[in-house]
Amino acid sequence: MRTVPTITVVGVLPTPTESPRQHVANALQMLILTADMHPFLPPLHPELGAARRRVEAALLLLDHGADAFAVTHIDRALTALFDSDVDMEPLPELRAAVARLLRALYGLWLEAGS
């Protein structure tokens, strides 16, 4: 019996790009989720609370059009997360929050340069 080869065509749909504000909002949601899922982390690692407050401030500034000031808060939130001694390997939400903040920071730098 003869088999007919099949060809599968996979199309890639363009994913909608997110604005820096959306990245910051998603990062905030992930930080809140991490604190809710692991309630022992914030008391032991105050840097997580500091990062969350910085992200909240950045989101507020982005909502009011103060992008240049939001960059400072995003940068300080990332610094707080990197300065903490939390092992991010078993916490995918925390890693995702850092990735979102880095994307937001990069997006704001691109917007400032254009």
N, C-alpha and C positions, 0 to 999 in steps of 0.2 A: 504494500500500500504506500502510495506516495503522499508525503506531507507538503502542505503549502506553507511557505514561510509567511509569518505575519510581521507587519511593520507597525510599530506603535509610534505615533507622533505625539509628543508632549509639548504643549504650548505653555509658555510662561507668561502669566498676566502681570503687568506692571503693578507693583504694590504702591498704594498711595503713600506719598512721603508725609512724614509727620513734622510738625513745626517744633522748634525748640520748646515752646510752651507746653505742647503735648508730651514731649519727652520728660520735662520736669514734672508735670502732673502725674505721669505714669511712675516715675521714680518715687514720688511722694507716696503713691498708693502702695508700692512695693516695700517701702520703709515701714509704713503703717502695718502692712500685712506681716512683715517679719517680726515686728514688736508684738503683734497679736498672737502669732503662732508660737513665739518663743518669749514668753513674758519675763524670763529670767535674764535676758540679754540687756535690756536698757539699764536696770540697776547696777549691773556689773560692768557695763561699758558705757559710760556717760557720753562718749563720742558719738554714739548712735543718736542720742537725743539732740546733741548739738547739730549733727548733720540734718536731722529732720527739721529743726527750727530754721536752719539756713535754707533748706529746700522750700519750706513754706514761705520764707521771705522772698526768695527768688521768684516763686510763682506769683506772689502778689505784685512784685515789681514788673514782671512780664505782662501781667494783666493790665497794668497802667502805662505800659510803653517805655519803661525805664530799663531798656535792655542792657545798657552799659553797667548799671548798678547790679543787675541780676547776675552778670558774669562773675562779679566778685563773690557773691553768695554761693553760686554753684561751685566755684573754685575752692572756697573755704569748706563747703560740704564734702567735696571730694577729699580734701586734705584731712578732715576729721575722720572720714571713713578709712583712709589709708593709714592714719596714725593709730587707729584702734588696733588692739591685738586680737580682734575677732578673726577666727579662721573662716574665710568666706567659701572654702571648698564645699562644706556640707550645706551651705545656705544659698541655693540658687536665686532666691528672691533678692538677696543682698548683692550678689554679682550682677543681676539684671538691673538693679537700681544704679549701680556704678556705671554700667554700660550706657544706660539711658542718660545719665548726667554727662558722661563724656560726649555722647552724640549731641546733646543740647548745647554744650560748650562749643563744640566744633561748628554746629550750625549758627550759633551767635557770632562766632569769629568770621564765618563766611559772609554773613549778612553785614557785618561791620566793614568788611573789606570791599564790598561791592558798592 
